[in-house]
Amino acid sequence: MHNTMKNFFLYTLICFLTLSCTTVLEGSYTWDEFIQERSANGDFFFAEATAPDGSVSFGSSNDSQWGANNMATRHCSENSGKICRITQTKALPRKGKLLGVF
């Protein structure tokens, strides 16, 4: 029981931290406009999710492609009420050292 609670807590913490570094912008953007806007604010990872009806949502993250994918699919599913799929991803190269480590 203790290990289950510990694992649940760690999973929740990891998900929260990852989602806290993701962004979804409201409004009408093209893929390139979205990348330009979010990369100017420090994001490196981008995703596009498409619903069965053709509606599209974008997500971005400054720490992982998974975070960008998750944000895009979640936003898309919430808006369309359907299961969405990732239709496009992009990762920009990092410039310089991240926090002086990488």
DSSP file (Angstrom, degrees, kcal/mol; ACC not computed):
  #  RESIDUE AA STRUCTURE BP1 BP2  ACC     N-H-->O    O-->H-N    N-H-->O    O-->H-N    TCO  KAPPA ALPHA  PHI   PSI    X-CA   Y-CA   Z-CA
    1    1 A M     >        0   0    0      0, 0.0     4,-2.2     0, 0.0     5,-0.2   0.000 360.0 360.0 360.0 -43.0    0.0    0.0    0.0
    2    2 A H  H  >  +     0   0    0      1,-0.2     4,-2.4     2,-0.2     5,-0.2   0.916 360.0  49.0 -61.8 -43.7    2.8    2.4    0.9
    3    3 A N  H  > S+     0   0    0      1,-0.2     4,-2.8     2,-0.2    -1,-0.2   0.869 109.2  53.5 -64.9 -35.8    4.6    1.8   -2.4
    4    4 A T  H  > S+     0   0    0      2,-0.2     4,-2.5     1,-0.2    -1,-0.2   0.927 111.0  45.1 -64.3 -45.0    1.3    2.3   -4.4
    5    5 A M  H  X S+     0   0    0     -4,-2.2     4,-2.5     2,-0.2    -2,-0.2   0.898 113.7  50.5 -65.1 -39.6    0.8    5.7   -2.7
    6    6 A K  H  X S+     0   0    0     -4,-2.4     4,-2.4     2,-0.2    -2,-0.2   0.926 111.8  47.0 -64.2 -45.0    4.4    6.7   -3.3
    7    7 A N  H  X S+     0   0    0     -4,-2.8     4,-2.6     2,-0.2    -2,-0.2   0.901 112.0  50.8 -63.4 -41.6    4.2    5.7   -6.9
    8    8 A F  H  X S+     0   0    0     -4,-2.5     4,-2.7     1,-0.2    -2,-0.2   0.926 110.7  49.0 -61.7 -45.0    1.0    7.6   -7.4
    9    9 A F  H  X S+     0   0    0     -4,-2.5     4,-2.6     2,-0.2    -2,-0.2   0.923 112.5  47.5 -60.9 -45.7    2.4   10.7   -5.7
   10   10 A L  H  X S+     0   0    0     -4,-2.4     4,-2.6     2,-0.2    -2,-0.2   0.916 112.5  49.2 -63.4 -43.3    5.6   10.6   -8.0
   11   11 A Y  H  X S+     0   0    0     -4,-2.6     4,-2.5     2,-0.2    -2,-0.2   0.931 112.6  47.9 -61.2 -46.2    3.5   10.1  -11.1
   12   12 A T  H  X S+     0   0    0     -4,-2.7     4,-2.6     1,-0.2    -2,-0.2   0.909 112.3  49.6 -61.8 -43.0    1.2   13.0  -10.2
   13   13 A L  H  X S+     0   0    0     -4,-2.6     4,-2.6     2,-0.2     5,-0.2   0.923 111.2  48.4 -62.6 -45.1    4.2   15.2   -9.4
   14   14 A I  H  X S+     0   0    0     -4,-2.6     4,-2.4     2,-0.2    -2,-0.2   0.925 113.1  47.7 -62.4 -44.9    5.9   14.4  -12.7
   15   15 A C  H  X S+     0   0    0     -4,-2.5     4,-2.8     1,-0.2     5,-0.2   0.919 112.5  49.4 -62.7 -43.3    2.7   15.1  -14.7
   16   16 A F  H  X S+     0   0    0     -4,-2.6     4,-1.9     1,-0.2    -2,-0.2   0.930 112.3  47.2 -62.0 -45.3    2.2   18.3  -12.9
   17   17 A L  H  < S+     0   0    0     -4,-2.6     4,-0.5     2,-0.2    -1,-0.2   0.902 113.7  47.9 -64.0 -41.0    5.7   19.5  -13.5
   18   18 A T  H >< S+     0   0    0     -4,-2.4     3,-1.2     1,-0.2    -2,-0.2   0.932 113.4  46.8 -65.8 -45.3    5.6   18.6  -17.1
   19   19 A L  H >< S+     0   0    0     -4,-2.8     3,-1.5     1,-0.3    -1,-0.2   0.787 102.9  63.7 -69.5 -25.7    2.2   20.3  -17.7
   20   20 A S  T 3< S+     0   0    0     -4,-1.9    -1,-0.3     1,-0.3    -2,-0.2   0.681 101.8  52.2 -71.3 -14.1    3.4   23.4  -15.9
   21   21 A C  T <  S+     0   0    0     -3,-1.2    41,-1.8    -4,-0.5    42,-0.3   0.168  96.5  89.8-104.2  16.2    6.0   23.8  -18.6
   22   22 A T  E <   -A   61   0A   0     -3,-1.5     2,-0.4    39,-0.2    39,-0.2  -0.745  56.4-159.1-114.3 161.9    3.5   23.6  -21.5
   23   23 A T  E     -A   60   0A   0     37,-2.3    37,-1.7    -2,-0.3     2,-0.4  -0.999  12.8-172.5-143.2 140.8    1.5   26.2  -23.3
   24   24 A V        -     0   0    0     -2,-0.4     2,-0.4    35,-0.2    35,-0.1  -0.998  19.4-148.7-127.5 129.4   -1.6   26.4  -25.4
   25   25 A L        -     0   0    0     -2,-0.4     2,-0.3    33,-0.2    33,-0.2  -0.779  10.1-135.3 -97.4 140.7   -2.5   29.7  -27.1
   26   26 A E        +     0   0    0     -2,-0.4     2,-0.2     2,-0.1    -2,-0.0  -0.645  64.3  46.8 -88.2 151.2   -6.1   30.7  -27.7
   27   27 A G  S    S-     0   0    0     -2,-0.3     2,-0.6     2,-0.1    -2,-0.1  -0.625  97.5 -45.0 115.1-174.2   -7.0   32.2  -31.1
   28   28 A S        +     0   0    0     -2,-0.2     2,-0.3     0, 0.0    -2,-0.1  -0.866  62.7 159.4-102.0 117.2   -6.3   31.4  -34.7
   29   29 A Y        -     0   0    0     -2,-0.6     2,-0.2    -4,-0.1    -2,-0.1  -0.969  34.1-133.1-132.5 147.4   -2.8   30.5  -35.5
   30   30 A T     >  -     0   0    0     -2,-0.3     4,-2.6     1,-0.1     5,-0.2  -0.547  39.4-102.8 -85.4 167.4   -1.1   28.7  -38.4
   31   31 A W  H  > S+     0   0    0      1,-0.2     4,-2.3     2,-0.2     5,-0.2   0.931 123.6  46.2 -55.3 -48.9    1.5   26.1  -37.5
   32   32 A D  H  > S+     0   0    0      1,-0.2     4,-2.5     2,-0.2    -1,-0.2   0.882 111.9  50.4 -66.6 -38.6    4.4   28.4  -38.4
   33   33 A E  H  > S+     0   0    0      2,-0.2     4,-2.7     1,-0.2    -1,-0.2   0.907 110.3  50.7 -64.0 -41.3    2.8   31.4  -36.5
   34   34 A F  H  X S+     0   0    0     -4,-2.6     4,-2.7     2,-0.2     5,-0.3   0.936 111.8  46.7 -62.1 -46.8    2.4   29.2  -33.4
   35   35 A I  H  X S+     0   0    0     -4,-2.3     4,-2.7    -5,-0.2     5,-0.3   0.923 113.4  49.1 -61.9 -44.3    6.0   28.0  -33.5
   36   36 A Q  H  X S+     0   0    0     -4,-2.5     4,-1.4     2,-0.2    -2,-0.2   0.929 113.8  46.0 -61.4 -45.6    7.3   31.5  -34.0
   37   37 A E  H  < S+     0   0    0     -4,-2.7     4,-0.5     1,-0.2    -2,-0.2   0.935 118.8  39.6 -63.3 -48.6    5.2   32.9  -31.1
   38   38 A R  H ><>S+     0   0    0     -4,-2.7     5,-2.2     1,-0.2     3,-0.7   0.839 111.4  55.4 -76.9 -32.7    6.0   30.2  -28.6
   39   39 A S  H ><5S+     0   0    0     -4,-2.7     3,-1.5    -5,-0.3    -1,-0.2   0.840 101.7  59.6 -68.5 -30.2    9.7   29.8  -29.6
   40   40 A A  T 3<5S+     0   0    0     -4,-1.4    -1,-0.2    -5,-0.3    -2,-0.2   0.742 105.7  50.2 -65.7 -21.8   10.1   33.6  -28.9
   41   41 A N  T < 5S-     0   0    0     -3,-0.7    -1,-0.3    -4,-0.5    -2,-0.2   0.227 131.4 -91.2-101.4  12.2    9.0   32.8  -25.4
   42   42 A G  T < 5S+     0   0    0     -3,-1.5     2,-0.2     1,-0.3    -3,-0.2   0.512  76.7 140.1  99.2   5.2   11.4   29.9  -24.9
   43   43 A D      < +     0   0    0     -5,-2.2    -1,-0.3     1,-0.1    19,-0.3  -0.606  22.9 178.1 -84.2 145.8    9.6   26.8  -26.0
   44   44 A F        +     0   0    0     17,-1.7    48,-3.0    -2,-0.2     2,-0.4   0.600  60.7  64.6-115.9 -21.7   11.5   24.2  -28.0
   45   45 A F  E     -BC  61  91A   0     16,-2.5    16,-2.1    46,-0.2     2,-0.3  -0.898  58.8-178.9-117.3 136.9    8.9   21.4  -28.5
   46   46 A F  E     -BC  60  90A   0     44,-2.6    44,-2.0    -2,-0.4     2,-0.3  -0.964   4.6-176.8-137.4 148.2    5.8   21.7  -30.6
   47   47 A A  E     -BC  59  89A   0     12,-2.4    12,-2.2    -2,-0.3     2,-0.4  -0.996  13.3-155.0-145.7 148.4    2.8   19.5  -31.5
   48   48 A E  E     -BC  58  88A   0     40,-2.7    39,-2.9    -2,-0.3    40,-1.3  -0.990  13.3-166.8-121.0 131.0   -0.3   19.7  -33.6
   49   49 A A  E     -BC  57  86A   0      8,-3.0     8,-2.4    -2,-0.4     2,-0.4  -0.949   3.9-158.2-118.5 141.2   -3.3   17.5  -32.8
   50   50 A T  E     -BC  56  85A   0     35,-2.8    35,-2.1    -2,-0.4     6,-0.2  -0.964   6.5-143.9-123.7 135.0   -6.2   16.9  -35.2
   51   51 A A    >   -     0   0    0      4,-2.7     3,-2.2    -2,-0.4    33,-0.1  -0.478  34.6-104.0 -86.6 162.3   -9.7   15.8  -34.3
   52   52 A P  T 3  S+     0   0    0      0, 0.0    -1,-0.1     0, 0.0    32,-0.1   0.797 123.0  57.4 -57.3 -27.8  -11.8   13.5  -36.6
   53   53 A D  T 3  S-     0   0    0      2,-0.1    -3,-0.0     1,-0.0     0, 0.0   0.486 122.6-106.3 -82.8  -1.0  -13.8   16.5  -37.7
   54   54 A G  S <  S+     0   0    0     -3,-2.2     2,-0.1     1,-0.3    -1,-0.0   0.342  71.2 143.0  96.8  -6.8  -10.6   18.3  -38.9
   55   55 A S        -     0   0    0     -5,-0.1    -4,-2.7    21,-0.1     2,-0.4  -0.411  36.9-148.8 -68.9 147.9  -10.3   20.8  -36.1
   56   56 A V  E     - B   0  50A   0     -6,-0.2     2,-0.3    -2,-0.1    -6,-0.2  -0.920  16.5-175.0-124.7 141.8   -6.7   21.4  -35.0
   57   57 A S  E     - B   0  49A   0     -8,-2.4    -8,-3.0    -2,-0.4     2,-0.3  -0.976  11.9-148.8-131.9 149.3   -5.0   22.4  -31.7
   58   58 A F  E     - B   0  48A   0     -2,-0.3     2,-0.3   -33,-0.2   -10,-0.2  -0.854  11.8-176.1-115.6 151.8   -1.4   23.2  -31.0
   59   59 A G  E     - B   0  47A   0    -12,-2.2   -12,-2.4    -2,-0.3     2,-0.3  -0.981   2.0-171.2-141.1 154.8    0.7   22.6  -27.9
   60   60 A S  E     -AB  23  46A   0    -37,-1.7   -37,-2.3    -2,-0.3     2,-0.3  -0.957   2.7-171.2-143.2 162.6    4.2   23.5  -26.9
   61   61 A S  E     -AB  22  45A   0    -16,-2.1   -16,-2.5    -2,-0.3   -17,-1.7  -0.991  24.3-147.3-151.2 152.0    6.6   22.8  -24.1
   62   62 A N  S    S+     0   0    0    -41,-1.8   -40,-0.1    -2,-0.3     3,-0.1   0.437  99.3  34.0 -98.6   0.4   10.0   24.1  -23.0
   63   63 A D  S    S+     0   0    0      1,-0.3     2,-0.3   -42,-0.3     3,-0.1   0.631 116.4  12.4-129.5 -18.4   11.1   20.7  -21.6
   64   64 A S     >  -     0   0    0    -43,-0.2     4,-1.5   -46,-0.1    -1,-0.3  -0.991  48.3-133.6-161.3 151.2    9.8   17.7  -23.6
   65   65 A Q  H  > S+     0   0    0     -2,-0.3     4,-2.9     2,-0.2     5,-0.2   0.859 110.7  60.0 -69.0 -35.7    8.0   16.6  -26.8
   66   66 A W  H  > S+     0   0    0      1,-0.2     4,-3.0     2,-0.2     5,-0.2   0.914 103.2  51.2 -57.5 -43.5    5.8   14.5  -24.6
   67   67 A G  H  > S+     0   0    0      2,-0.2     4,-2.2     1,-0.2    -1,-0.2   0.906 111.7  45.9 -62.1 -42.9    4.6   17.6  -22.8
   68   68 A A  H  X S+     0   0    0     -4,-1.5     4,-2.4     2,-0.2   -21,-0.2   0.920 114.6  48.2 -65.4 -44.3    3.8   19.4  -26.1
   69   69 A N  H  X S+     0   0    0     -4,-2.9     4,-2.6     1,-0.2     5,-0.3   0.930 112.1  49.3 -60.9 -46.5    2.0   16.3  -27.5
   70   70 A N  H  X S+     0   0    0     -4,-3.0     4,-2.4    -5,-0.2     5,-0.2   0.911 112.0  47.9 -61.9 -44.1    0.0   15.9  -24.3
   71   71 A M  H  X S+     0   0    0     -4,-2.2     4,-2.5    -5,-0.2     5,-0.2   0.918 112.9  48.1 -64.6 -43.6   -1.1   19.5  -24.2
   72   72 A A  H  X S+     0   0    0     -4,-2.4     4,-2.4     1,-0.2    -2,-0.2   0.929 115.1  43.8 -64.6 -45.6   -2.1   19.5  -27.9
   73   73 A T  H  X S+     0   0    0     -4,-2.6     4,-2.7     2,-0.2    11,-0.3   0.893 114.8  49.3 -69.1 -38.2   -4.1   16.3  -27.7
   74   74 A R  H  X S+     0   0    0     -4,-2.4     4,-2.5    -5,-0.3    -2,-0.2   0.941 113.7  45.4 -65.5 -46.3   -5.8   17.2  -24.4
   75   75 A H  H  X S+     0   0    0     -4,-2.5     4,-2.0    -5,-0.2    -2,-0.2   0.914 114.7  49.1 -62.6 -43.2   -6.8   20.7  -25.7
   76   76 A C  H  X S+     0   0    0     -4,-2.4     4,-2.5    -5,-0.2     6,-0.3   0.925 112.5  47.0 -62.0 -46.8   -8.0   19.2  -29.0
   77   77 A S  H  X S+     0   0    0     -4,-2.7     4,-2.5     1,-0.2     5,-0.2   0.884 110.9  51.9 -65.2 -39.2  -10.1   16.5  -27.2
   78   78 A E  H  < S+     0   0    0     -4,-2.5    -1,-0.2    -5,-0.2    -2,-0.2   0.888 115.3  42.2 -64.0 -38.5  -11.6   19.0  -24.8
   79   79 A N  H  < S+     0   0    0     -4,-2.0    -2,-0.2    -5,-0.2    -1,-0.2   0.862 125.5  31.6 -77.0 -36.1  -12.7   21.2  -27.7
   80   80 A S  H  < S-     0   0    0     -4,-2.5    -2,-0.2     2,-0.2    -3,-0.2   0.711  91.6-133.7 -96.5 -22.5  -13.9   18.6  -30.1
   81   81 A G  S  < S+     0   0    0     -4,-2.5     2,-0.3     1,-0.3    -4,-0.1   0.607  75.0  98.9  75.8  10.6  -15.2   16.0  -27.6
   82   82 A K  S    S-     0   0    0     -6,-0.3     2,-0.5    -5,-0.2    -1,-0.3  -0.780  86.7 -90.6-123.6 167.0  -13.4   13.3  -29.7
   83   83 A I        -     0   0    0     -2,-0.3     2,-0.2    -3,-0.1    -9,-0.1  -0.701  47.9-158.9 -79.0 125.2  -10.2   11.4  -29.5
   84   84 A C        -     0   0    0     -2,-0.5     2,-0.4   -11,-0.3   -33,-0.2  -0.626   4.0-146.2-103.8 161.6   -7.5   13.4  -31.3
   85   85 A R  E     -C   50   0A   0    -35,-2.1   -35,-2.8    -2,-0.2     2,-0.4  -0.946  25.4-104.4-128.2 151.9   -4.2   12.3  -32.8
   86   86 A I  E     +C   49   0A   0     -2,-0.4   -37,-0.3   -37,-0.2     3,-0.1  -0.590  37.9 172.0 -72.3 126.7   -0.9   14.0  -33.2
   87   87 A T  E     +     0   0A   0    -39,-2.9     2,-0.3    -2,-0.4   -38,-0.2   0.534  62.7  16.8-113.7 -12.2   -0.5   15.0  -36.8
   88   88 A Q  E     -C   48   0A   0    -40,-1.3   -40,-2.7     2,-0.0    -1,-0.3  -0.949  58.1-179.9-162.2 139.0    2.7   17.1  -36.7
   89   89 A T  E     -C   47   0A   0     -2,-0.3     2,-0.3   -42,-0.2   -42,-0.2  -0.957   1.0-178.2-136.7 158.7    5.6   17.6  -34.3
   90   90 A K  E     -C   46   0A   0    -44,-2.0   -44,-2.6    -2,-0.3     2,-0.4  -0.964   8.7-164.2-155.3 140.7    8.7   19.8  -34.3
   91   91 A A  E     -C   45   0A   0     -2,-0.3   -46,-0.2   -46,-0.2   -47,-0.1  -0.996  14.4-147.6-126.6 127.1   11.7   20.2  -32.0
   92   92 A L        -     0   0    0    -48,-3.0     2,-0.1    -2,-0.4    -2,-0.0  -0.655  28.5-103.3 -89.4 148.4   14.0   23.2  -32.2
   93   93 A P        -     0   0    0      0, 0.0     2,-0.3     0, 0.0    -1,-0.1  -0.442  35.2-118.5 -69.0 143.5   17.6   22.9  -31.3
   94   94 A R        -     0   0    0     -2,-0.1     2,-0.5     2,-0.0     4,-0.1  -0.621  23.5-145.0 -80.8 141.2   18.6   24.4  -28.0
   95   95 A K        -     0   0    0     -2,-0.3     2,-0.0     2,-0.1    -1,-0.0  -0.922  58.5 -15.4-109.7 130.5   21.1   27.2  -28.1
   96   96 A G  S    S-     0   0    0     -2,-0.5     2,-0.4     6,-0.1    -2,-0.0  -0.261 105.5 -32.5  77.0-166.3   23.7   27.5  -25.4
   97   97 A K        -     0   0    0      4,-0.0     2,-0.7     5,-0.0     3,-0.3  -0.744  51.9-133.9 -95.4 136.3   23.6   25.9  -22.1
   98   98 A L  S >> S-     0   0    0     -2,-0.4     3,-2.2     1,-0.2     4,-1.2  -0.806  89.8 -20.8 -88.4 115.0   20.4   25.1  -20.3
   99   99 A L  T 34 S-     0   0    0     -2,-0.7    -1,-0.2     1,-0.3    -2,-0.0   0.733 116.9 -71.3  57.0  23.7   20.7   26.2  -16.7
  100  100 A G  T 34 S+     0   0    0     -3,-0.3    -1,-0.3     1,-0.1    -2,-0.1   0.614 126.1  87.4  73.0  11.8   24.5   26.0  -17.1
  101  101 A V  T <4        0   0    0     -3,-2.2    -2,-0.2     0, 0.0    -1,-0.1   0.823 360.0 360.0-109.5 -48.2   24.3   22.2  -17.3
  102  102 A F     <        0   0    0     -4,-1.2    -3,-0.1    -6,-0.0    -6,-0.1   0.439 360.0 360.0-100.9 360.0   23.7   21.0  -20.9
